[in-house]
């Protein structure tokens, strides 16, 4: 067994360096050496995210029209090295290991075996994956699917499949007869996809890349740029150099949001200093985002009310200053606006012309006691007023946010508050003033655009019916949470997975894994081995596919695919390295093979599409003509093809044709905590800078100073002392919700960290077993991975890293 896990005793040491810098350069060198691709990888990285090159297979940030000489980040380089590795998990590996034995391996070690090379079928007698031909695999998969009711099958998609692949996959599912298309978006930004349409009529953020160049101010909320989307640091650094204030609201102090040293700037690398990123950094309590945003909105509305009463004659003298320092901050804010000869803080013309619900929202803001906003958010009134003053001083404000807001029991309400803040000063639909929902996986947004959704009303079903001669299912399909429930109840009988590591990504880990074994059929289309493959149904297939970076040679020649970025721009991607093995097939070819063996209706030119992906793009354009106009002709257009979004033009595709102020009914969820326990801490899950989603590249979280382990819990020093714990001590974490069965993880080390009192954090997916399946946003069904009450207690179980 090849392992590259911790070779030494874990070390916890404060990291004082910046994001980027020499640490990033060393990390890139290390991964290229470890995967034995130093020369090949170095050459490929020069093509990463370039106009005619390939889109990064990790994060969803865009290709700029004018790229940097090296348009990749540390994690993007790791993703490339991970995919083009020289390591192979071929027939010899599977002959040497039973799947029962592999169940005991760590996630990192499974993937570290390298690229899958042959189609495999599980043999129940030997408990091993054994090589089969593609024809045999397709024939049996088709036969098994034909024997099942369509509603008993789930077609799951991770966030990395191309637009072409995603379009074919959703068509396979719908012709088969189901809208059961759960995907990774259900687990990350579904709150955005539900909340923004209600507020502004858009399913995605309205920002484009040029907004970062034109903005006067950036509010950066609940997203760790240094780990999750490091290339965005270039845009933030450029904004800082232009004098643009960046206001950060986040649970933890994250190094990428504190300071950055650009590895592509020799003068910076040789300098002892780094660029400060955030002009103001407000550490909000876990779950306190709605309260913090309400506080900022309240400060804006109160200042506007004061100006209405006094006009621009508001002058604050010595005797007019309130004794309460917090109240004084509000008065000073209004006075500063008046001194600039402004009559309003809010954009009343925009509000009157474009919005509905303002007075209801404003009255709710006025009604909230500042003491309650402070208690729930963890911020002082003065801090929230300062954030409001910075916001009001800028003509165009860009609001960027991440999964810290969406993976939450109040995810949709958090997104409503983001929109409310933007609407108060018309910061939607003007250059530099928009909403940027920073997505995770590359093309997780794009797969939704071409039909990967359980919601039939989001897909042009009548168009698909006319194009492919079948009657599409009209019933609501299953989200990821629904799929887990169907697996647990036995209603799900088959699972076809286009990438991903479903079992590691979902909540209710132990129960779902146990029920997973009762599935009749599991089909995994993948590049590398993971836990969702070593656990399996009664019949299990592991089908190896080409990676995006590899040359995809089909009948018409080398193929290109397309990807949608976080800022709703479509980009072409062309692989340029030799495939990992001669028997790999592309994702479109595998989907076509399954479709031809399974479907008995519909008229789809599967073979023609596989021969030329341009024909798939023509079909996508025919299905979505406004979104994909001249798709093939513009595929490699520098800067990408900007997706039309009516909200960006201040056209509101909502029920009332207005942008809506939507007022959350609560500041914080009502949790039912188990009686008789000690005070619970609110847990948030985190990613390290040595992972991407469920993929673990290694055991180093450089920015947080954690080396050699992932079984840690980050805590405030006060909370550590109150529980009689000590840094480095072993603890267990227990879910504190009632009524729930006991969920516990053990053998975690305590790490003292700069995190607000009452909060703690641990890594995803190691802490997933704590999360009940029922713990999600009620509308979006996004698992609440950023907020869960837990007890942290001493443990006799020593950490095993």
Secondary structure, 3 states (H helix, E strand, C coil): CCCCCCCCCCEECCCCCCEEHHHHHHHHHHHHHHCCCHHHHHHHHCCECCCCCECCCCECCCCCCCCCCCCCCHHHHHHHHHHHCCCEECHHHHHHCCHHHHCCCCHHHHHCCCEECCCEEEECCCCEEEECCHHHHHHHHHHHHHCCCHHHEEEEECCCCCHHHHHHHHHHHHHHCCCCCCEHHHHCCHHHHHHHHHHHCCCCCCCCCCHHHHCCEEEEECCCHHHHCCCHHHHHHHHHHCCCEEEEEECECCHHHCEEECCCCHHHHHCCCCEECCCEEEECCCCCHHHHHHHHHHHHHHHHHHHHHHHHHCCCCHHHCCCCHHHHHHHHHHHHHHHCCCCCCCCHHHHHHHEECHHHHHHHHHHCCHHHHHHHHCCCHHHHHHHHHHHHHCCCEEEEECHHHHCCCCHHHHHHHHHHHHHHCCCCCECCECEEECCCECCHHHHHHCCCCCCHHHCCHHHHHHHHCCCCCCCCCCCHHHHHHHHHHCCCCEEEEECCCHHHHCCCHHHHHHHHCCCCEEEEEECECCHHHHCCCCEEEEEEECCCCECCEECCEECEEEEECCCCEEEEEECCECCCCCCCECHHHHHHHHHHHHCCCCCCCHHHHHHCHHHHHHHHHHHCCCCCCCCCCCCCCCCCEECCCHHHHCCCCCCCCCEECCCCCCCCCCCCECCCCCCCEEEEEECCCCEECCEECCCEEHHHCEECCCCEEEECHHHHHHCCCCCCCEEEEEECECCCCCCEEEEEEEEECCECCCEEEEECCCCHHHCCCCCECCCCCCECCCCEEEEEEECCCCCCC
